[in-house]
Amino acid sequence: MIPSQTYGYALLSTHEDEIVPAGTSPGLWSRLKARYMKWTESTLAQERSLKNARKAAGVEVCYPSGMSREEAKSVFERRVRAEMKHHVVWLCIDFPLLIPAALAMFIPGPNVFFLFWAIRILGHYHAWEGGKKMLEPAAVQFRASHDLGEWQQVLRDRITGTITHAIERLERKTGLRNLASVLIKKRSESP
């Protein structure tokens, strides 16, 4: 749970890439899954965090050290519920659009319309399912993070030039990528 100008707090997750043993090639399912993940890489990092949580054994929530555990838990649950609501709304919007796309199967050639809506629906469902798992008290542990506390201070101070270095340092320490696109608003870094 990282302080963000765009979202208040962004739900970001580190993920372990699937390891294919040396000397072996990935199977068809692994290649299809890798392509799906690459195709959906442009979606919000928060959606990917929810998707990853659905298969996780547990979730460790790191929050800025300046917050209390109870405050962090409240913000986390509120953020997860907001994301789940977003995905349910879009699931309800996208699902009816799948029906006319299915009718396009009678047109010769690949049915890219159906595939597009099916992948969107699957993504929203997986994100909702991951959010449900994140709200299970037994599956979530909270831990204060000094690095996130430093980042929160950088956001408060908005010192020119500091933000870029702070993001790079945070990326190295947390293993997260492309944090600037999620954590800061799309505008100039100058105060």
N, C-alpha and C positions, 0 to 999 in steps of 0.2 A: 504494500500500500504506500505509494510514493506521492508526496505533495506535488500537485500539478496546477499550473495556472489555468489550464483548459478545463479540467474536470474536478478541481478541488483536490481529490485524491484519485490517482489512477491505480487500477488493479493490474499489476504486471507480474509476470512469472518467468522464472528461469526454467528452461526445459532441457532435458538431456536428449541429445540426438540419438536416434537408434543406431546401434553399432552393429555393422555387418562384419562377421569374422573374416580375417585376412584370407585371401585365396578363394573366397566364395562370392558369388554374385547375388544381389538381392532378388527375391522372388517377384512374381508378377504383382502380388498384393502389396509388397513393400514399395515397388516402383509407382504403382497407382496412388498409394497413400502419400508418397513423397511429392508427386505431382499435384495432388489435391492440396497439400499443405503449402506448396510453393504458390499455387494459384490463389489461395486464400491469404497469403502473406500480406497482401495489401489491406486486409481488414484490420480493424482496430486491435491493438495489442491486448486490450481488455477482453475482447471476445475470445482471443486465443487463450488467455489466462483461464477463462471460464471453461473452454473446451478441454484444456489440459487437466483441469481439476476433476473432471468427471471420472477419470481413470486413476487418479492419484490415491495412494494409500492414506495420505494425510496431507494437510495443508498447513504450512507455517507462514503466518502473517507477520511480516516485519513492519514496524511503524516507527515514525520519528520519535526519538528519545524525549522530546519535549512534551509528548502527550501521555496521559495516564492510560493504563490498560483498558479501563472501562470506556474511556472516550474513544480509544482506537477501535474497540469492539463495536461500539455504537456506530461510528463512521463506516466501518467495514460492512456491517450488516445493512446499513442504509444504502451504501454504494452497490452492494451485490443485489439487493432487492430492486434498485433502480435499473440495473443492467438486465435483470431477469424480466422486468416489466417491459423494457424496450424490446427484448427478443420475443416475448409472447405477442406483443402488438404486431411486430413484423411477421411473425409466424401466421397470425390471423389474416394479415394482408396478402402475404405471398401464397398461402395455400390455395385460395380460390383461383389464383392465376395459373396454378399448375393444371387445372382441369382443361382450359382451352389449349394449353401447350401440349397436353396429352393427345388432343384431337389432331394435332399436327403430325402424328405418327403415320397418317395416311399419305402424307406428302413424301415422295421419294427422296432419299438421302438421309443424312444424320439429323436427328431431332435435337438440335442445339437449344431450342426454346425450352423443351422439357428438361434437358440436362441442367440448364442454367437455374431454373426455378427449383428443381430437385436439390441441387447443391446448396442454394440459399436456405431452403427449408431445413435441410439436414444441419447446416451450420447454426441456424437459430435454435433448433431443438437441442443440439449438443451443448450450446452455450447455456441454455435454460437448465439442462440436466446438471451441468457443472456447477451452476449457481446454487441449485438445490443441495448439492453435496457440500458446497462451501458453507451453507447455513446449518449443517449438522454440528452441534457443539462438540461431539467426540472427535470429529475429523479435523478440527482447527486448533492450532496452538498460536499464541501471540508472543512476540519477542520484540523488545525495544531495540532500535538500531541507531547507533551514534552517527553513522554515515547519512542516514535519512534525516536525522536532526540537523546535520550540517547543511544538507541540501535545502531544507526548509528555511534555514537562516539565510542562505544565498538568495532564495526567492524573495524573502522579506526585504533584504538589503538592495537587491537588483544592481549590484556594482558592475559597471560596464567591463566586459572582458572576463569577469569572474565566472559568469554562467557557463561559458563554453568549457573552461577548464574544470569546473565543478561537475558538469555532465560527463566529461571524459573520465574523470576520477571515479564517479559513481558507476559508470558502465564497466570499468575495470574491476571495481570491488564487488559488484553484484552479478556480473556475467550477463547483464541485459544489454540489448543492442538497440540502436536508433532511438535513444531516449528523448532527444531533442524534439522529434516529431510528436511525441505524446505529452511531454511535460511542459512545454512552453507554447504560448499562443503564437499563431502565425503573424508575427509582427516584428518590428525591429527590436534588437536587444537593448537599445539605449533607453535610459530611464525617462 
